Amino acid sequence: MAQERRISVLDKSFESRLPPSSKMLFDAKAGQSLSFEAIAKQLGRSEVAVAALFYGQAAASQEDVEKLSNLLGIPLPTLENQLLGFPDRGRAGPMPPVEPLIYRLYEIVQNYGYAYKAVLNEKFGDGIMSAIAFETKVDKEVDESGNAWAIITLKGKWQAAGFGRVFAAAACSDGTESDEMMARLVGVGYLHNHASRAVGLVGLLNDAAGTVRLVGLLNNAASTVGLVGLLALALTGDGGGTHVD
């Protein structure tokens, strides 16, 4: 007799850690006895990506929201208000994790983390694998002896370490040498603009961890703050930046 397939529901013990949308989505999912596989087929996304939406750990598109509204019977304005913001990732559970299955994933990183790093460095050089420009999926495989095996695929964009190109310039009220020297130091363009009562220097740096940092030098605290130096937040294509799952 085939085993009855059950669906995942929201664990009430850590409901308070999640956004309000999580309870609403899981309640609707349970009410229709839908699996993440079934929902993923309707949304055209992977099961893990859909589950991440339910837990508030991934960003939803307008198309995702519209399809979820139709599938789950939740009013579209309600879903739009709760899902079209920016996700607050990393708050769903304690670290290190205590749930046994999740702890095994943590254990994999403990046991194989440096091995992964060594092999990745040899193949790609110095850098990181993005967890934002990222895809993942779970598959099931049954061997000839009837044993079930879990297959987890992790696919992240490789981001090389180092400073990204900077597209920035700075305007200054008096064109002092100190401002120009600082501009050259951080590697940004410098504009002599005597007509502008603006601030001195704005620089964007992309460090090895892909973090975008703002560097500012104000030579006149009373002057009007004009960040005319920011021409773009476009660092290198492989540098920081914003990506979606």
LUMVOVEX-103887 format. One record per residue (C-alpha): x, y, z; residue number from 1; residue in three letters. Coordinates in nm, 2 decimals. Example, Ala and Ser with C-alpha at 12.3 -4.5 7.8 and 13.67 -1.06 7.14 Angstrom:
% residues 2
(r (1.23, -0.45, 0.78), 1, "ALA") (r (1.37, -0.11, 0.71), 2, "SER") 
//
This chain:
% residues 245
(r (0.00, 0.00, 0.00), 1, "MET") (r (0.14, 0.34, -0.10), 2, "ALA") (r (0.22, 0.58, 0.18), 3, "GLN") (r (-0.01, 0.87, 0.20), 4, "GLU") (r (0.17, 1.19, 0.10), 5, "ARG") (r (0.15, 1.47, 0.35), 6, "ARG") (r (0.21, 1.84, 0.30), 7, "ILE") (r (0.42, 2.08, 0.50), 8, "SER") (r (0.24, 2.32, 0.73), 9, "VAL") (r (0.36, 2.61, 0.94), 10, "LEU") (r (0.53, 2.52, 1.27), 11, "ASP") (r (0.34, 2.73, 1.53), 12, "LYS") (r (0.65, 2.73, 1.76), 13, "SER") (r (0.83, 2.99, 1.55), 14, "PHE") (r (0.54, 3.16, 1.38), 15, "GLU") (r (0.64, 3.49, 1.56), 16, "SER") (r (0.97, 3.50, 1.38), 17, "ARG") (r (0.80, 3.51, 1.04), 18, "LEU") (r (0.61, 3.79, 0.86), 19, "PRO") (r (0.23, 3.79, 0.88), 20, "PRO") (r (0.21, 3.67, 0.52), 21, "SER") (r (0.36, 3.33, 0.62), 22, "SER") (r (0.06, 3.23, 0.83), 23, "LYS") (r (-0.18, 3.35, 0.57), 24, "MET") (r (-0.01, 3.16, 0.29), 25, "LEU") (r (0.04, 2.84, 0.49), 26, "PHE") (r (-0.33, 2.84, 0.61), 27, "ASP") (r (-0.45, 2.88, 0.25), 28, "ALA") (r (-0.21, 2.61, 0.13), 29, "LYS") (r (-0.33, 2.37, 0.40), 30, "ALA") (r (-0.69, 2.45, 0.33), 31, "GLY") (r (-0.65, 2.33, -0.02), 32, "GLN") (r (-0.41, 2.04, 0.07), 33, "SER") (r (-0.16, 2.18, -0.18), 34, "LEU") (r (0.20, 2.06, -0.19), 35, "SER") (r (0.48, 2.30, -0.28), 36, "PHE") (r (0.53, 2.09, -0.59), 37, "GLU") (r (0.18, 2.17, -0.70), 38, "ALA") (r (0.21, 2.54, -0.62), 39, "ILE") (r (0.55, 2.56, -0.80), 40, "ALA") (r (0.40, 2.42, -1.12), 41, "LYS") (r (0.14, 2.70, -1.12), 42, "GLN") (r (0.40, 2.97, -1.05), 43, "LEU") (r (0.67, 2.83, -1.29), 44, "GLY") (r (0.93, 2.84, -1.01), 45, "ARG") (r (1.12, 2.57, -0.82), 46, "SER") (r (0.96, 2.42, -0.51), 47, "GLU") (r (1.23, 2.56, -0.28), 48, "VAL") (r (1.19, 2.91, -0.43), 49, "ALA") (r (0.81, 2.89, -0.36), 50, "VAL") (r (0.87, 2.76, 0.00), 51, "ALA") (r (1.11, 3.05, 0.05), 52, "ALA") (r (0.84, 3.29, -0.05), 53, "LEU") (r (0.61, 3.13, 0.21), 54, "PHE") (r (0.87, 3.18, 0.48), 55, "TYR") (r (0.94, 3.54, 0.38), 56, "GLY") (r (1.29, 3.46, 0.28), 57, "GLN") (r (1.27, 3.55, -0.09), 58, "ALA") (r (1.13, 3.84, -0.30), 59, "ALA") (r (0.80, 3.79, -0.48), 60, "ALA") (r (0.73, 3.94, -0.83), 61, "SER") (r (0.40, 4.09, -0.93), 62, "GLN") (r (0.34, 3.78, -1.14), 63, "GLU") (r (0.40, 3.55, -0.84), 64, "ASP") (r (0.15, 3.75, -0.63), 65, "VAL") (r (-0.12, 3.74, -0.90), 66, "GLU") (r (-0.08, 3.36, -0.95), 67, "LYS") (r (-0.08, 3.30, -0.57), 68, "LEU") (r (-0.39, 3.51, -0.53), 69, "SER") (r (-0.58, 3.31, -0.80), 70, "ASN") (r (-0.45, 2.97, -0.67), 71, "LEU") (r (-0.50, 3.02, -0.30), 72, "LEU") (r (-0.81, 3.25, -0.31), 73, "GLY") (r (-0.64, 3.53, -0.12), 74, "ILE") (r (-0.75, 3.89, -0.23), 75, "PRO") (r (-0.48, 4.04, -0.45), 76, "LEU") (r (-0.45, 4.37, -0.26), 77, "PRO") (r (-0.39, 4.18, 0.06), 78, "THR") (r (-0.11, 3.98, -0.10), 79, "LEU") (r (0.04, 4.28, -0.27), 80, "GLU") (r (0.06, 4.47, 0.06), 81, "ASN") (r (0.24, 4.18, 0.23), 82, "GLN") (r (0.46, 4.03, -0.04), 83, "LEU") (r (0.58, 4.31, -0.26), 84, "LEU") (r (0.82, 4.46, 0.00), 85, "GLY") (r (1.18, 4.36, 0.07), 86, "PHE") (r (1.24, 4.03, 0.25), 87, "PRO") (r (1.40, 4.03, 0.59), 88, "ASP") (r (1.62, 3.72, 0.55), 89, "ARG") (r (1.79, 3.51, 0.81), 90, "GLY") (r (1.54, 3.54, 1.10), 91, "ARG") (r (1.34, 3.22, 1.06), 92, "ALA") (r (1.53, 3.01, 1.30), 93, "GLY") (r (1.81, 3.00, 1.56), 94, "PRO") (r (2.18, 2.95, 1.47), 95, "MET") (r (2.31, 2.70, 1.51), 96, "PRO") (r (1.98, 2.53, 1.41), 97, "PRO") (r (1.81, 2.29, 1.65), 98, "VAL") (r (1.56, 2.12, 1.41), 99, "GLU") (r (1.73, 1.79, 1.32), 100, "PRO") (r (1.69, 1.81, 0.94), 101, "LEU") (r (1.81, 2.17, 0.92), 102, "ILE") (r (2.10, 2.09, 1.15), 103, "TYR") (r (2.22, 1.82, 0.91), 104, "ARG") (r (2.25, 2.09, 0.64), 105, "LEU") (r (2.45, 2.30, 0.89), 106, "TYR") (r (2.66, 1.99, 0.96), 107, "GLU") (r (2.73, 1.95, 0.59), 108, "ILE") (r (2.88, 2.30, 0.59), 109, "VAL") (r (3.08, 2.22, 0.90), 110, "GLN") (r (3.22, 1.90, 0.76), 111, "ASN") (r (3.26, 2.01, 0.39), 112, "TYR") (r (3.28, 2.39, 0.40), 113, "GLY") (r (3.66, 2.41, 0.37), 114, "TYR") (r (3.66, 2.13, 0.11), 115, "ALA") (r (3.40, 2.33, -0.10), 116, "TYR") (r (3.61, 2.64, -0.06), 117, "LYS") (r (3.93, 2.47, -0.17), 118, "ALA") (r (3.77, 2.32, -0.48), 119, "VAL") (r (3.58, 2.64, -0.57), 120, "LEU") (r (3.90, 2.85, -0.54), 121, "ASN") (r (4.08, 2.61, -0.77), 122, "GLU") (r (3.81, 2.63, -1.03), 123, "LYS") (r (3.71, 3.00, -1.01), 124, "PHE") (r (3.98, 3.18, -0.82), 125, "GLY") (r (3.94, 3.41, -0.52), 126, "ASP") (r (3.57, 3.51, -0.45), 127, "GLY") (r (3.24, 3.39, -0.33), 128, "ILE") (r (2.93, 3.21, -0.45), 129, "MET") (r (2.63, 3.44, -0.43), 130, "SER") (r (2.33, 3.33, -0.22), 131, "ALA") (r (2.12, 3.61, -0.38), 132, "ILE") (r (2.18, 3.55, -0.75), 133, "ALA") (r (2.11, 3.19, -0.66), 134, "PHE") (r (1.90, 2.89, -0.76), 135, "GLU") (r (1.84, 2.57, -0.57), 136, "THR") (r (1.62, 2.26, -0.60), 137, "LYS") (r (1.55, 1.93, -0.43), 138, "VAL") (r (1.51, 1.60, -0.61), 139, "ASP") (r (1.44, 1.25, -0.50), 140, "LYS") (r (1.62, 0.94, -0.62), 141, "GLU") (r (1.55, 0.58, -0.54), 142, "VAL") (r (1.83, 0.33, -0.60), 143, "ASP") (r (1.80, -0.03, -0.72), 144, "GLU") (r (1.77, -0.14, -0.35), 145, "SER") (r (1.48, 0.08, -0.28), 146, "GLY") (r (1.67, 0.33, -0.08), 147, "ASN") (r (1.56, 0.70, -0.11), 148, "ALA") (r (1.83, 0.96, -0.16), 149, "TRP") (r (1.79, 1.33, -0.13), 150, "ALA") (r (1.96, 1.55, -0.40), 151, "ILE") (r (2.01, 1.92, -0.32), 152, "ILE") (r (2.14, 2.14, -0.60), 153, "THR") (r (2.30, 2.48, -0.52), 154, "LEU") (r (2.36, 2.71, -0.81), 155, "LYS") (r (2.50, 3.06, -0.73), 156, "GLY") (r (2.66, 3.32, -0.95), 157, "LYS") (r (3.04, 3.34, -0.89), 158, "TRP") (r (3.16, 3.68, -0.77), 159, "GLN") (r (3.53, 3.75, -0.80), 160, "ALA") (r (3.70, 3.92, -0.51), 161, "ALA") (r (3.84, 4.27, -0.54), 162, "GLY") (r (3.73, 4.62, -0.60), 163, "PHE") (r (3.45, 4.68, -0.85), 164, "GLY") (r (3.47, 4.96, -1.10), 165, "ARG") (r (3.33, 5.28, -0.95), 166, "VAL") (r (3.10, 5.51, -1.14), 167, "PHE") (r (3.09, 5.82, -0.92), 168, "ALA") (r (3.20, 6.17, -0.92), 169, "ALA") (r (3.21, 6.45, -0.67), 170, "ALA") (r (3.13, 6.82, -0.67), 171, "ALA") (r (3.28, 7.06, -0.43), 172, "CYS") (r (3.21, 7.41, -0.32), 173, "SER") (r (3.57, 7.54, -0.32), 174, "ASP") (r (3.78, 7.28, -0.51), 175, "GLY") (r (4.03, 7.22, -0.23), 176, "THR") (r (4.33, 7.00, -0.29), 177, "GLU") (r (4.24, 6.78, 0.01), 178, "SER") (r (3.91, 6.69, -0.16), 179, "ASP") (r (4.08, 6.61, -0.49), 180, "GLU") (r (4.34, 6.40, -0.31), 181, "MET") (r (4.07, 6.20, -0.13), 182, "MET") (r (3.88, 6.15, -0.45), 183, "ALA") (r (4.19, 6.00, -0.62), 184, "ARG") (r (4.26, 5.79, -0.31), 185, "LEU") (r (3.93, 5.61, -0.32), 186, "VAL") (r (3.93, 5.60, -0.70), 187, "GLY") (r (3.64, 5.82, -0.79), 188, "VAL") (r (3.60, 6.09, -1.05), 189, "GLY") (r (3.64, 6.45, -0.92), 190, "TYR") (r (3.46, 6.75, -1.06), 191, "LEU") (r (3.56, 7.12, -0.99), 192, "HIS") (r (3.22, 7.28, -0.97), 193, "ASN") (r (3.25, 7.63, -0.82), 194, "HIS") (r (2.89, 7.72, -0.90), 195, "ALA") (r (2.76, 7.44, -0.68), 196, "SER") (r (2.74, 7.48, -0.30), 197, "ARG") (r (2.75, 7.10, -0.27), 198, "ALA") (r (2.94, 6.85, -0.07), 199, "VAL") (r (3.29, 6.73, -0.12), 200, "GLY") (r (3.32, 6.37, -0.21), 201, "LEU") (r (3.11, 6.06, -0.26), 202, "VAL") (r (3.27, 5.73, -0.34), 203, "GLY") (r (3.14, 5.38, -0.38), 204, "LEU") (r (3.37, 5.09, -0.30), 205, "LEU") (r (3.29, 4.72, -0.36), 206, "ASN") (r (3.50, 4.51, -0.13), 207, "ASP") (r (3.59, 4.15, -0.15), 208, "ALA") (r (3.28, 4.04, 0.03), 209, "ALA") (r (3.06, 4.22, -0.23), 210, "GLY") (r (2.96, 4.49, 0.02), 211, "THR") (r (2.88, 4.83, -0.11), 212, "VAL") (r (3.01, 5.11, 0.12), 213, "ARG") (r (2.96, 5.48, 0.10), 214, "LEU") (r (3.25, 5.70, 0.16), 215, "VAL") (r (3.18, 6.07, 0.22), 216, "GLY") (r (3.39, 6.38, 0.29), 217, "LEU") (r (3.20, 6.70, 0.38), 218, "LEU") (r (3.41, 7.01, 0.36), 219, "ASN") (r (3.12, 7.24, 0.46), 220, "ASN") (r (2.86, 7.11, 0.70), 221, "ALA") (r (2.64, 7.41, 0.64), 222, "ALA") (r (2.64, 7.37, 0.26), 223, "SER") (r (2.36, 7.21, 0.07), 224, "THR") (r (2.41, 6.83, 0.05), 225, "VAL") (r (2.41, 6.75, -0.32), 226, "GLY") (r (2.51, 6.39, -0.41), 227, "LEU") (r (2.57, 6.48, -0.77), 228, "VAL") (r (2.86, 6.25, -0.77), 229, "GLY") (r (2.65, 5.93, -0.78), 230, "LEU") (r (2.62, 5.87, -1.16), 231, "LEU") (r (2.52, 5.50, -1.11), 232, "ALA") (r (2.53, 5.21, -0.87), 233, "LEU") (r (2.65, 5.00, -1.15), 234, "ALA") (r (2.97, 4.84, -1.02), 235, "LEU") (r (3.12, 4.56, -1.23), 236, "THR") (r (2.88, 4.29, -1.35), 237, "GLY") (r (3.04, 4.04, -1.11), 238, "ASP") (r (3.07, 4.28, -0.82), 239, "GLY") (r (2.80, 4.35, -0.55), 240, "GLY") (r (2.48, 4.49, -0.69), 241, "GLY") (r (2.13, 4.37, -0.64), 242, "THR") (r (2.01, 4.03, -0.77), 243, "HIS") (r (1.69, 3.84, -0.73), 244, "VAL") (r (1.63, 3.47, -0.66), 245, "ASP") 
//
